[in-house]
Amino acid sequence: MLQLGFIRNNRDIVIAGLKKKNFSEFELVDQIISLDEQRRKLQIQSDDVLAQRNAASKAIGMLVGQGLKEEAEAKKVEVSALKESIDKIASELADCEQLVNSMLVRLPNLPAEIVPNGKSAEHNEVVRISGNIPVLYADAVPHWDLITKYDLVDFQTGVKITGSGFPLYKGRGAKLQRALIQYFLDYNTAAGYVEYLPPLMVNEASAYGTGQLPDKEGQMYFMPADNFYLIPTAEVPITNIYRDEIIAQADLPIKMTAYTPCFRREAGSFGKDVRGLNRVHQFDKVEIVYLTEAEHSYAVLDEMVNHVEKLIESLGLPYRILRLCGGDMSFASALTYDFEVYSTAQQRWLEVSSVSNFEAFQTNRLKIRSKDKQGKPELLHSLNGSSLALPRILASLLENNQSQDGIEIPSVLRPYFGADKIS
């Protein structure tokens, strides 16, 4: 959530940032500023009336001590009237604050200066492309055919058990999933990330804190009986570990990683984007989350991008890194880099990771703070990245490593998978 003081003092900067983010409800900014002015006037009025009441209450005791009962009774009437006035102002102040907050949560985060202009994915900037795209044999096929050939995933039984988009991994397919998860976690913990295994459901406060609510309400699975949401990513429960806490400087930075299944409704998806493992409702992902001081967050972002890049390189996959334009970024992000691996059999790029700096947008909602050198609480910055999302990684590994006599397993995965090849 944007900070109210920043909006009040930087209206034009906020408007320009919202335009870059392809957000059109600019009138909210002026409405927020106007309501905030009203709120501040009410607060001043409340403080003034409260001071009058305190003075009158103090005077009652003095008048009683002097034997001036009539004057004391008159002061009691005055105190009673002032109390009613205070209650009325407090009610107006609460209504005003609630209205301001309801508007604030509708504003997305502002993009960083280096974010390119643009409205959709076609305007994203390619930062770099690396790796060699393999030349496959003549009869090479996409991963959904390989899955059938080697009996790795049972989509039909997944439909029977749950519905479309809920794959059932089996045999060597399940083992390869487990190998990828274990390798990703080991890679992250070796880099200093502390591993967690969080709940797969979160409450409304947690979803609100990381920006899923109210922005992505329609994309999450909701359980109304308990008012819980199935997590769309481990970022949500992991970042909420430090909600409403002041973190000691000595404990910074905070580096966390977690494996979880992720659940997304993906409403409106269709066509080639949903074929096979390209887009599913339940998938596995290993996440990294970072909490740090504001002055370090962009250096940390570069560090995280490098971390994910080395992980993809270790799998031997050709990849590219994109800097997302304003219109293609998430609601909460200030700067996002997407990683895409090349699927040779499909002849297309598949997104496998997003690494983002949210600056203080999430931590302002979550009230995650540290104390500066003067002991004053200040908001930390939060960052997160996929390290990695499995379905499209698996799809690319199967397609790019296929040959007429089987599928080669990358060398880094062989100790986890227990074999060099699927044949």
C-alpha positions as a Markdown table, in Angstrom:
| # | Residue | x | y | z |
|---|---|---|---|---|
| 1 | Met | 0.0 | 0.0 | 0.0 |
| 2 | Leu | 1.3 | 3.4 | -0.9 |
| 3 | Gln | 2.1 | 5.7 | 2.1 |
| 4 | Leu | -0.4 | 8.4 | 2.6 |
| 5 | Gly | 2.2 | 11.1 | 3.4 |
| 6 | Phe | 4.0 | 10.3 | 0.1 |
| 7 | Ile | 0.8 | 10.7 | -1.9 |
| 8 | Arg | -0.1 | 14.0 | -0.2 |
| 9 | Asn | 3.4 | 15.5 | -0.9 |
| 10 | Asn | 4.0 | 14.0 | -4.3 |
| 11 | Arg | 0.7 | 14.1 | -6.2 |
| 12 | Asp | 2.2 | 14.6 | -9.7 |
| 13 | Ile | 4.7 | 11.8 | -9.2 |
| 14 | Val | 2.0 | 9.4 | -8.1 |
| 15 | Ile | -0.2 | 10.3 | -11.1 |
| 16 | Ala | 2.7 | 9.8 | -13.5 |
| 17 | Gly | 3.5 | 6.4 | -11.8 |
| 18 | Leu | 0.0 | 5.2 | -12.1 |
| 19 | Lys | -0.1 | 6.1 | -15.8 |
| 20 | Lys | 3.0 | 4.1 | -16.3 |
| 21 | Lys | 1.4 | 1.2 | -14.5 |
| 22 | Asn | -1.6 | 1.5 | -16.9 |
| 23 | Phe | -3.9 | 2.4 | -14.0 |
| 24 | Ser | -6.7 | 4.9 | -15.0 |
| 25 | Glu | -8.6 | 5.8 | -11.8 |
| 26 | Phe | -6.5 | 8.9 | -11.3 |
| 27 | Glu | -9.4 | 10.6 | -9.5 |
| 28 | Leu | -8.7 | 8.4 | -6.5 |
| 29 | Val | -5.5 | 10.3 | -5.8 |
| 30 | Asp | -7.3 | 13.7 | -5.4 |
| 31 | Gln | -10.1 | 12.0 | -3.5 |
| 32 | Ile | -7.6 | 10.5 | -1.1 |
| 33 | Ile | -5.8 | 13.8 | -0.7 |
| 34 | Ser | -9.1 | 15.7 | 0.0 |
| 35 | Leu | -10.2 | 13.1 | 2.5 |
| 36 | Asp | -6.9 | 13.1 | 4.2 |
| 37 | Glu | -7.1 | 16.8 | 4.7 |
| 38 | Gln | -10.6 | 16.3 | 6.2 |
| 39 | Arg | -9.2 | 13.6 | 8.4 |
| 40 | Arg | -6.4 | 15.9 | 9.7 |
| 41 | Lys | -8.9 | 18.7 | 10.4 |
| 42 | Leu | -11.1 | 16.3 | 12.4 |
| 43 | Gln | -8.0 | 15.1 | 14.3 |
| 44 | Ile | -7.1 | 18.7 | 15.2 |
| 45 | Gln | -10.6 | 19.3 | 16.2 |
| 46 | Ser | -10.7 | 16.2 | 18.3 |
| 47 | Asp | -7.5 | 17.1 | 20.1 |
| 48 | Asp | -8.8 | 20.6 | 20.8 |
| 49 | Val | -12.1 | 19.4 | 22.3 |
| 50 | Leu | -10.3 | 16.7 | 24.3 |
| 51 | Ala | -8.0 | 19.3 | 25.7 |
| 52 | Gln | -11.1 | 21.4 | 26.7 |
| 53 | Arg | -12.7 | 18.4 | 28.3 |
| 54 | Asn | -9.5 | 17.6 | 30.3 |
| 55 | Ala | -9.2 | 21.2 | 31.5 |
| 56 | Ala | -12.9 | 21.3 | 32.5 |
| 57 | Ser | -12.6 | 17.9 | 34.3 |
| 58 | Lys | -9.6 | 19.3 | 36.2 |
| 59 | Ala | -11.5 | 22.4 | 37.1 |
| 60 | Ile | -14.4 | 20.4 | 38.6 |
| 61 | Gly | -12.1 | 19.1 | 41.4 |
| 62 | Met | -10.8 | 22.5 | 42.1 |
| 63 | Leu | -14.3 | 24.0 | 42.3 |
| 64 | Val | -15.5 | 21.3 | 44.6 |
| 65 | Gly | -12.5 | 21.8 | 46.8 |
| 66 | Gln | -13.4 | 25.5 | 47.0 |
| 67 | Gly | -17.0 | 24.7 | 47.9 |
| 68 | Leu | -18.3 | 26.2 | 44.7 |
| 69 | Lys | -20.9 | 23.4 | 44.0 |
| 70 | Glu | -23.0 | 25.3 | 41.5 |
| 71 | Glu | -20.0 | 26.2 | 39.4 |
| 72 | Ala | -18.8 | 22.6 | 39.7 |
| 73 | Glu | -22.2 | 21.3 | 38.5 |
| 74 | Ala | -22.1 | 23.7 | 35.5 |
| 75 | Lys | -18.6 | 22.3 | 34.6 |
| 76 | Lys | -20.0 | 18.8 | 34.8 |
| 77 | Val | -22.6 | 19.7 | 32.2 |
| 78 | Glu | -19.9 | 21.2 | 30.1 |
| 79 | Val | -17.8 | 18.1 | 30.3 |
| 80 | Ser | -20.8 | 15.9 | 29.4 |
| 81 | Ala | -21.4 | 18.1 | 26.3 |
| 82 | Leu | -17.7 | 18.0 | 25.4 |
| 83 | Lys | -17.7 | 14.2 | 25.7 |
| 84 | Glu | -20.7 | 13.9 | 23.3 |
| 85 | Ser | -18.8 | 16.2 | 20.9 |
| 86 | Ile | -15.7 | 14.0 | 21.2 |
| 87 | Asp | -17.7 | 10.9 | 20.5 |
| 88 | Lys | -19.3 | 12.5 | 17.4 |
| 89 | Ile | -15.9 | 13.6 | 16.1 |
| 90 | Ala | -14.4 | 10.2 | 16.8 |
| 91 | Ser | -17.1 | 8.5 | 14.8 |
| 92 | Glu | -16.6 | 10.9 | 11.8 |
| 93 | Leu | -12.9 | 10.4 | 12.1 |
| 94 | Ala | -13.2 | 6.6 | 12.0 |
| 95 | Asp | -15.5 | 6.8 | 9.0 |
| 96 | Cys | -13.1 | 9.1 | 7.2 |
| 97 | Glu | -10.1 | 6.9 | 7.9 |
| 98 | Gln | -12.0 | 3.8 | 6.7 |
| 99 | Leu | -12.9 | 5.5 | 3.5 |
| 100 | Val | -9.3 | 6.7 | 2.9 |
| 101 | Asn | -8.0 | 3.2 | 3.5 |
| 102 | Ser | -10.6 | 1.6 | 1.2 |
| 103 | Met | -9.3 | 4.0 | -1.5 |
| 104 | Leu | -5.6 | 3.5 | -0.7 |
| 105 | Val | -5.8 | -0.3 | -1.2 |
| 106 | Arg | -7.1 | 0.2 | -4.7 |
| 107 | Leu | -3.9 | 2.0 | -5.8 |
| 108 | Pro | -1.2 | -0.3 | -7.2 |
| 109 | Asn | 2.5 | 0.2 | -6.3 |
| 110 | Leu | 4.4 | 2.8 | -8.3 |
| 111 | Pro | 6.9 | 1.5 | -10.8 |
| 112 | Ala | 10.6 | 2.2 | -10.5 |
| 113 | Glu | 12.2 | 4.7 | -12.8 |
| 114 | Ile | 13.9 | 2.0 | -15.0 |
| 115 | Val | 10.6 | 0.3 | -15.7 |
| 116 | Pro | 9.8 | 0.6 | -19.4 |
| 117 | Asn | 6.6 | 2.2 | -20.7 |
| 118 | Gly | 4.1 | -0.2 | -22.2 |
| 119 | Lys | 0.7 | -1.8 | -21.7 |
| 120 | Ser | 1.3 | -5.5 | -22.3 |
| 121 | Ala | 3.9 | -8.2 | -22.6 |
| 122 | Glu | 4.9 | -7.2 | -26.1 |
| 123 | His | 6.4 | -4.0 | -24.6 |
| 124 | Asn | 8.7 | -5.9 | -22.1 |
| 125 | Glu | 12.4 | -5.4 | -22.5 |
| 126 | Val | 14.7 | -8.3 | -23.2 |
| 127 | Val | 17.7 | -7.8 | -20.8 |
| 128 | Arg | 19.6 | -10.8 | -22.1 |
| 129 | Ile | 19.3 | -14.2 | -23.8 |
| 130 | Ser | 21.6 | -17.1 | -22.8 |
| 131 | Gly | 22.1 | -20.7 | -23.5 |
| 132 | Asn | 22.0 | -22.8 | -26.7 |
| 133 | Ile | 18.7 | -23.8 | -28.2 |
| 134 | Pro | 19.0 | -27.5 | -29.0 |
| 135 | Val | 18.4 | -28.9 | -32.4 |
| 136 | Leu | 16.0 | -31.8 | -31.9 |
| 137 | Tyr | 15.7 | -34.9 | -34.0 |
| 138 | Ala | 13.0 | -35.0 | -36.8 |
| 139 | Asp | 10.3 | -36.8 | -34.8 |
| 140 | Ala | 10.6 | -34.7 | -31.6 |
| 141 | Val | 7.3 | -34.0 | -29.9 |
| 142 | Pro | 5.9 | -31.6 | -27.2 |
| 143 | His | 6.0 | -32.5 | -23.6 |
| 144 | Trp | 2.4 | -33.7 | -23.5 |
| 145 | Asp | 3.2 | -36.4 | -25.9 |
| 146 | Leu | 6.3 | -37.3 | -24.0 |
| 147 | Ile | 4.3 | -37.5 | -20.8 |
| 148 | Thr | 2.0 | -40.0 | -22.4 |
| 149 | Lys | 4.8 | -42.0 | -24.0 |
| 150 | Tyr | 6.7 | -42.4 | -20.7 |
| 151 | Asp | 3.7 | -42.5 | -18.4 |
| 152 | Leu | 4.8 | -39.6 | -16.3 |
| 153 | Val | 1.5 | -37.6 | -15.6 |
| 154 | Asp | -2.1 | -38.8 | -15.7 |
| 155 | Phe | -4.2 | -35.9 | -16.7 |
| 156 | Gln | -7.4 | -37.9 | -17.2 |
| 157 | Thr | -7.4 | -39.3 | -13.7 |
| 158 | Gly | -6.6 | -35.9 | -12.3 |
| 159 | Val | -9.8 | -34.7 | -14.0 |
| 160 | Lys | -11.7 | -37.6 | -12.4 |
| 161 | Ile | -10.3 | -36.9 | -9.0 |
| 162 | Thr | -10.7 | -33.1 | -9.1 |
| 163 | Gly | -11.1 | -31.4 | -12.5 |
| 164 | Ser | -9.2 | -30.0 | -15.4 |
| 165 | Gly | -5.9 | -28.4 | -14.5 |
| 166 | Phe | -5.1 | -30.8 | -11.6 |
| 167 | Pro | -2.5 | -33.2 | -12.9 |
| 168 | Leu | -1.7 | -36.5 | -11.2 |
| 169 | Tyr | 2.1 | -37.2 | -11.3 |
| 170 | Lys | 3.0 | -40.8 | -11.2 |
| 171 | Gly | 6.1 | -43.1 | -11.1 |
| 172 | Arg | 9.1 | -41.4 | -12.7 |
| 173 | Gly | 7.1 | -38.2 | -13.2 |
| 174 | Ala | 6.4 | -37.9 | -9.5 |
| 175 | Lys | 10.1 | -38.8 | -8.7 |
| 176 | Leu | 11.3 | -36.1 | -11.1 |
| 177 | Gln | 9.1 | -33.5 | -9.4 |
| 178 | Arg | 10.5 | -34.5 | -6.0 |
| 179 | Ala | 14.1 | -34.3 | -7.4 |
| 180 | Leu | 13.5 | -30.8 | -8.8 |
| 181 | Ile | 12.0 | -29.6 | -5.5 |
| 182 | Gln | 14.8 | -31.1 | -3.4 |
| 183 | Tyr | 17.5 | -29.6 | -5.7 |
| 184 | Phe | 15.9 | -26.2 | -5.7 |
| 185 | Leu | 15.6 | -26.1 | -1.9 |
| 186 | Asp | 19.2 | -27.3 | -1.4 |
| 187 | Tyr | 20.4 | -24.7 | -3.9 |
| 188 | Asn | 18.6 | -22.0 | -2.0 |
| 189 | Thr | 19.6 | -23.0 | 1.5 |
| 190 | Ala | 23.2 | -23.2 | 0.4 |
| 191 | Ala | 22.9 | -19.5 | -0.5 |
| 192 | Gly | 21.8 | -18.7 | 3.0 |
| 193 | Tyr | 18.0 | -18.9 | 2.7 |
| 194 | Val | 16.2 | -20.5 | 5.7 |
| 195 | Glu | 13.8 | -23.2 | 4.7 |
| 196 | Tyr | 10.2 | -23.1 | 5.9 |
| 197 | Leu | 7.2 | -25.4 | 5.3 |
| 198 | Pro | 4.2 | -23.1 | 5.7 |
| 199 | Pro | 0.4 | -23.6 | 5.9 |
| 200 | Leu | -1.3 | -23.9 | 2.5 |
| 201 | Met | -4.2 | -21.8 | 3.6 |
| 202 | Val | -4.2 | -18.2 | 4.8 |
| 203 | Asn | -6.6 | -15.9 | 6.4 |
| 204 | Glu | -7.9 | -12.6 | 4.9 |
| 205 | Ala | -5.3 | -10.5 | 6.8 |
| 206 | Ser | -2.5 | -12.5 | 5.2 |
| 207 | Ala | -3.8 | -12.3 | 1.7 |
| 208 | Tyr | -4.5 | -8.5 | 2.2 |
| 209 | Gly | -1.0 | -8.0 | 3.5 |
| 210 | Thr | 0.9 | -9.2 | 0.4 |
| 211 | Gly | -1.5 | -7.5 | -2.0 |
| 212 | Gln | -3.6 | -10.5 | -3.2 |
| 213 | Leu | -6.6 | -8.8 | -1.7 |
| 214 | Pro | -8.4 | -7.0 | -3.1 |
| 215 | Asp | -6.5 | -7.2 | -6.4 |
| 216 | Lys | -6.5 | -11.0 | -7.1 |
| 217 | Glu | -9.6 | -12.1 | -5.2 |
| 218 | Gly | -11.1 | -13.8 | -8.3 |
| 219 | Gln | -7.9 | -15.8 | -8.9 |
| 220 | Met | -7.8 | -17.5 | -5.5 |
| 221 | Tyr | -9.7 | -20.5 | -4.3 |
| 222 | Phe | -11.8 | -19.4 | -1.3 |
| 223 | Met | -13.3 | -21.5 | 1.5 |
| 224 | Pro | -16.2 | -19.4 | 2.9 |
| 225 | Ala | -17.0 | -21.7 | 5.8 |
| 226 | Asp | -13.6 | -20.7 | 7.4 |
| 227 | Asn | -12.9 | -17.5 | 5.5 |
| 228 | Phe | -9.6 | -19.0 | 4.3 |
| 229 | Tyr | -7.8 | -18.8 | 0.9 |
| 230 | Leu | -5.7 | -21.5 | -0.7 |
| 231 | Ile | -2.3 | -19.9 | -1.3 |
| 232 | Pro | -1.4 | -18.8 | -4.9 |
| 233 | Thr | 2.3 | -18.8 | -3.9 |
| 234 | Ala | 4.4 | -19.5 | -0.9 |
| 235 | Glu | 5.2 | -15.7 | -0.9 |
| 236 | Val | 1.9 | -15.1 | 1.0 |
| 237 | Pro | 2.4 | -17.2 | 4.1 |
| 238 | Ile | 6.2 | -16.7 | 4.2 |
| 239 | Thr | 6.1 | -12.9 | 4.1 |
| 240 | Asn | 3.4 | -12.9 | 6.7 |
| 241 | Ile | 5.7 | -14.6 | 9.2 |
| 242 | Tyr | 6.9 | -11.1 | 10.2 |
| 243 | Arg | 3.6 | -9.3 | 10.0 |
| 244 | Asp | 3.2 | -6.7 | 12.8 |
| 245 | Glu | 6.8 | -7.1 | 13.9 |
| 246 | Ile | 9.8 | -4.9 | 14.4 |
| 247 | Ile | 12.9 | -6.8 | 13.3 |
| 248 | Ala | 16.2 | -6.1 | 15.1 |
| 249 | Gln | 18.9 | -4.6 | 12.9 |
| 250 | Ala | 21.2 | -7.5 | 13.9 |
| 251 | Asp | 18.7 | -10.0 | 12.4 |
| 252 | Leu | 18.7 | -8.3 | 8.9 |
| 253 | Pro | 18.6 | -9.3 | 6.2 |
| 254 | Ile | 15.9 | -12.0 | 6.4 |
| 255 | Lys | 16.2 | -14.7 | 3.7 |
| 256 | Met | 13.5 | -17.3 | 3.4 |
| 257 | Thr | 12.7 | -20.2 | 1.1 |
| 258 | Ala | 9.8 | -22.6 | 0.9 |
| 259 | Tyr | 8.3 | -25.3 | -1.2 |
| 260 | Thr | 4.6 | -25.4 | -1.5 |
| 261 | Pro | 1.9 | -26.5 | -3.9 |
| 262 | Cys | 0.2 | -23.4 | -5.4 |
| 263 | Phe | -3.4 | -23.0 | -6.3 |
| 264 | Arg | -4.7 | -20.6 | -9.0 |
| 265 | Arg | -8.1 | -20.5 | -10.7 |
| 266 | Glu | -6.6 | -19.1 | -13.9 |
| 267 | Ala | -10.0 | -18.0 | -15.0 |
| 268 | Gly | -10.2 | -17.2 | -18.7 |
| 269 | Ser | -7.2 | -19.3 | -19.8 |
| 270 | Phe | -7.5 | -21.1 | -23.1 |
| 271 | Gly | -5.8 | -22.4 | -26.2 |
| 272 | Lys | -2.2 | -23.5 | -26.5 |
| 273 | Asp | -1.3 | -21.7 | -23.2 |
| 274 | Val | -3.1 | -24.4 | -21.2 |
| 275 | Arg | -1.9 | -27.5 | -23.1 |
| 276 | Gly | -0.2 | -30.1 | -21.0 |
| 277 | Leu | 1.7 | -28.5 | -18.1 |
| 278 | Asn | 1.7 | -25.0 | -19.6 |
| 279 | Arg | -1.0 | -23.7 | -17.3 |
| 280 | Val | -2.6 | -25.7 | -14.5 |
| 281 | His | -4.7 | -24.9 | -11.4 |
| 282 | Gln | -2.4 | -26.7 | -8.9 |
| 283 | Phe | 1.4 | -26.7 | -9.4 |
| 284 | Asp | 4.5 | -27.0 | -7.3 |
| 285 | Lys | 6.9 | -24.1 | -6.7 |
| 286 | Val | 9.9 | -23.2 | -4.6 |
| 287 | Glu | 10.0 | -19.5 | -3.5 |
| 288 | Ile | 12.6 | -17.2 | -2.1 |
| 289 | Val | 11.6 | -14.1 | 0.0 |
| 290 | Tyr | 13.9 | -11.4 | 1.2 |
| 291 | Leu | 13.4 | -8.6 | 3.8 |
| 292 | Thr | 15.9 | -5.8 | 3.9 |
| 293 | Glu | 16.5 | -2.1 | 4.5 |
| 294 | Ala | 15.3 | 0.3 | 1.9 |
| 295 | Glu | 18.8 | 1.4 | 0.9 |
| 296 | His | 19.8 | -2.2 | 0.0 |
| 297 | Ser | 16.8 | -3.5 | -1.8 |
| 298 | Tyr | 17.8 | -2.9 | -5.4 |
| 299 | Ala | 21.2 | -4.4 | -4.8 |
| 300 | Val | 19.4 | -7.4 | -3.3 |
| 301 | Leu | 17.1 | -7.5 | -6.4 |
| 302 | Asp | 20.2 | -7.9 | -8.5 |
| 303 | Glu | 21.5 | -10.6 | -6.2 |
| 304 | Met | 18.3 | -12.5 | -6.4 |
| 305 | Val | 18.2 | -12.2 | -10.2 |
| 306 | Asn | 21.7 | -13.6 | -10.4 |
| 307 | His | 20.7 | -16.4 | -8.0 |
| 308 | Val | 17.8 | -17.6 | -10.2 |
| 309 | Glu | 19.9 | -17.2 | -13.4 |
| 310 | Lys | 22.6 | -19.5 | -12.1 |
| 311 | Leu | 19.9 | -22.0 | -11.0 |
| 312 | Ile | 18.4 | -22.1 | -14.5 |
| 313 | Glu | 21.9 | -22.3 | -16.1 |
| 314 | Ser | 22.6 | -25.4 | -13.9 |
| 315 | Leu | 19.7 | -27.2 | -15.5 |
| 316 | Gly | 21.2 | -26.5 | -19.0 |
| 317 | Leu | 18.1 | -24.7 | -20.3 |
| 318 | Pro | 18.3 | -21.8 | -22.7 |
| 319 | Tyr | 16.7 | -18.7 | -21.1 |
| 320 | Arg | 16.0 | -15.1 | -21.4 |
| 321 | Ile | 15.4 | -12.3 | -18.8 |
| 322 | Leu | 12.8 | -9.7 | -19.3 |
| 323 | Arg | 12.3 | -6.4 | -17.6 |
| 324 | Leu | 8.5 | -6.0 | -17.4 |
| 325 | Cys | 6.9 | -2.9 | -18.6 |
| 326 | Gly | 4.5 | -0.9 | -16.4 |
| 327 | Gly | 1.3 | -2.4 | -17.8 |
| 328 | Asp | 2.5 | -6.0 | -17.5 |
| 329 | Met | 3.7 | -5.8 | -13.8 |
| 330 | Ser | 1.8 | -7.1 | -10.9 |
| 331 | Phe | -0.3 | -4.9 | -8.6 |
| 332 | Ala | 2.3 | -4.8 | -5.8 |
| 333 | Ser | 5.6 | -4.8 | -7.7 |
| 334 | Ala | 7.9 | -1.8 | -8.2 |
| 335 | Leu | 10.2 | -3.7 | -10.6 |
| 336 | Thr | 10.0 | -7.2 | -11.9 |
| 337 | Tyr | 12.3 | -9.4 | -14.0 |
| 338 | Asp | 10.7 | -12.5 | -15.6 |
| 339 | Phe | 12.7 | -15.5 | -16.6 |
| 340 | Glu | 11.6 | -17.6 | -19.5 |
| 341 | Val | 13.0 | -20.8 | -20.8 |
| 342 | Tyr | 12.8 | -21.9 | -24.4 |
| 343 | Ser | 10.6 | -24.9 | -25.2 |
| 344 | Thr | 12.2 | -26.2 | -28.3 |
| 345 | Ala | 9.4 | -28.6 | -29.3 |
| 346 | Gln | 6.7 | -25.9 | -28.8 |
| 347 | Gln | 9.1 | -23.3 | -30.3 |
| 348 | Arg | 8.1 | -20.7 | -27.7 |
| 349 | Trp | 9.3 | -19.1 | -24.5 |
| 350 | Leu | 7.7 | -20.3 | -21.2 |
| 351 | Glu | 7.8 | -18.1 | -18.0 |
| 352 | Val | 9.3 | -20.0 | -15.1 |
| 353 | Ser | 10.2 | -17.3 | -12.6 |
| 354 | Ser | 9.3 | -13.7 | -11.6 |
| 355 | Val | 11.7 | -11.8 | -9.3 |
| 356 | Ser | 10.3 | -8.6 | -7.9 |
| 357 | Asn | 11.0 | -5.7 | -5.6 |
| 358 | Phe | 7.9 | -4.5 | -3.8 |
| 359 | Glu | 9.8 | -1.8 | -1.9 |
| 360 | Ala | 7.6 | -0.8 | 1.1 |
| 361 | Phe | 4.3 | -1.6 | -0.6 |
| 362 | Gln | 3.7 | -5.0 | 1.2 |
| 363 | Thr | 5.5 | -4.0 | 4.4 |
| 364 | Asn | 3.3 | -1.0 | 4.8 |
| 365 | Arg | 0.3 | -3.2 | 4.8 |
| 366 | Leu | 2.0 | -5.8 | 6.9 |
| 367 | Lys | 3.7 | -3.3 | 9.3 |
| 368 | Ile | 7.0 | -5.0 | 9.0 |
| 369 | Arg | 9.6 | -2.6 | 10.3 |
| 370 | Ser | 13.0 | -2.2 | 11.8 |
| 371 | Lys | 14.5 | 0.7 | 13.8 |
| 372 | Asp | 16.9 | 3.2 | 12.4 |
| 373 | Lys | 20.0 | 4.5 | 14.3 |
| 374 | Gln | 17.9 | 7.0 | 16.2 |
| 375 | Gly | 15.5 | 4.2 | 17.3 |
| 376 | Lys | 12.7 | 5.3 | 15.0 |
| 377 | Pro | 10.7 | 2.5 | 13.3 |
| 378 | Glu | 11.0 | 2.4 | 9.5 |
| 379 | Leu | 9.4 | 0.2 | 6.9 |
| 380 | Leu | 11.6 | -2.5 | 5.4 |
| 381 | His | 11.5 | -3.5 | 1.8 |
| 382 | Ser | 10.2 | -7.0 | 0.7 |
| 383 | Leu | 11.3 | -8.9 | -2.4 |
| 384 | Asn | 10.5 | -12.4 | -3.7 |
| 385 | Gly | 11.1 | -14.7 | -6.6 |
| 386 | Ser | 10.3 | -18.1 | -8.0 |
| 387 | Ser | 13.2 | -20.5 | -7.6 |
| 388 | Leu | 11.6 | -22.2 | -9.5 |
| 389 | Ala | 8.1 | -22.9 | -10.7 |
| 390 | Leu | 8.0 | -26.6 | -11.7 |
| 391 | Pro | 5.5 | -27.3 | -14.5 |
| 392 | Arg | 7.1 | -25.3 | -17.3 |
| 393 | Ile | 10.6 | -26.2 | -16.1 |
| 394 | Leu | 9.6 | -29.9 | -16.3 |
| 395 | Ala | 8.0 | -29.3 | -19.7 |
| 396 | Ser | 11.2 | -27.7 | -21.1 |
| 397 | Leu | 13.4 | -30.3 | -19.6 |
| 398 | Leu | 11.4 | -33.1 | -21.2 |
| 399 | Glu | 11.2 | -31.4 | -24.6 |
| 400 | Asn | 14.8 | -30.0 | -24.8 |
| 401 | Asn | 16.5 | -33.2 | -23.6 |
| 402 | Gln | 14.5 | -35.8 | -25.7 |
| 403 | Ser | 16.2 | -38.1 | -28.1 |
| 404 | Gln | 15.1 | -41.2 | -30.0 |
| 405 | Asp | 16.1 | -43.4 | -27.1 |
| 406 | Gly | 14.8 | -41.4 | -24.1 |
| 407 | Ile | 15.1 | -38.2 | -22.1 |
| 408 | Glu | 18.4 | -37.2 | -20.6 |
| 409 | Ile | 18.3 | -36.0 | -17.0 |
| 410 | Pro | 20.5 | -32.9 | -16.3 |
| 411 | Ser | 23.6 | -33.9 | -14.3 |
| 412 | Val | 22.7 | -31.8 | -11.3 |
| 413 | Leu | 19.5 | -33.7 | -10.9 |
| 414 | Arg | 20.9 | -37.2 | -11.3 |
| 415 | Pro | 21.8 | -37.7 | -7.6 |
| 416 | Tyr | 18.3 | -36.7 | -6.7 |
| 417 | Phe | 16.5 | -38.7 | -9.4 |
| 418 | Gly | 18.7 | -41.8 | -9.2 |
| 419 | Ala | 19.1 | -42.2 | -13.0 |
| 420 | Asp | 20.7 | -40.6 | -16.0 |
| 421 | Lys | 17.8 | -41.1 | -18.3 |
| 422 | Ile | 14.1 | -41.8 | -18.7 |
| 423 | Ser | 13.6 | -44.4 | -21.3 |
